[in-house]
Amino acid sequence: MPKLILVPTPIGNLGDITLRALEVLKNADIILAEDTRVTKKLLNHYEVSTPLRSYHMHNEHHIVKEIVDQIKGGVNVALVSDAGTPAISDPGFLLVRACKEEGIDIECLPGATAFVPALVNSGLPSDRFYFEGFLPTKKGRKTKLDNIMSLDKTVVVYESTHRILKLLKEVNELDPTRIISVSRELTKKFEENIKGTADELLSHFEKSSTKGEFVVVIEGNKS
């Protein structure tokens, strides 16, 4: 029976793809990719020749119905993002919801996602945690950050290379002694995991590289 299959892809190291993921990608009729150029490198590396189609935040609203109709018509579709698990701070939610509404079978493979290794590596409590993903870039950012800094559980935030210093400064202004762990370039050659107070990490990254994607794990409020 035709279905939608969500396939996690490596967040850096190509060796982190699973055998099952490769089998699905090879056998799918079409692969929906956030950036076909990025996914093409992965497919070429593993000699996968399945056709690609763009599916990203700028076109997903417009093509969801078309994709659903294709699956209902007998097309097996695999969905990938550039890195990690689709729909986790990446496109995918709208298509999953639409398929659910139409009674289409959905399968989600286990696999890579950046926040899990960053959280476990942090040494901060992981029995209860709050995953925020990316903070708003402008409107609502301060309110959102004030809220998550007040939580009594570990918080996980994604941040880009362009805003990591801004985030560290914001956290430092709210609580310079708060313990945080920053993971950079996970699974890649220059992976870095560093833990300390907000003040210490701000000082560190003001003097060192801020290249790459970041996962910031913030200690829960103890007051």
Secondary structure by P-SEA (a helix, b strand, c coil): cbbbbbbbccccccccccaaaaaaaaaccccccccaaaaaaaaaaaccccbbbbbccccccccaaaaaaaaaabbbbbbbccccccccccccaaaaaaaaaaccbbbbbbbbbcaaaaaaaccccccbbbbbcccccccaaaaaaaaaaacccbbbbbbccccaaaaaaaaaaacccbbbbbbccccccbbbbbbccaaaaaaaaaccccccbbbbbbbcccc
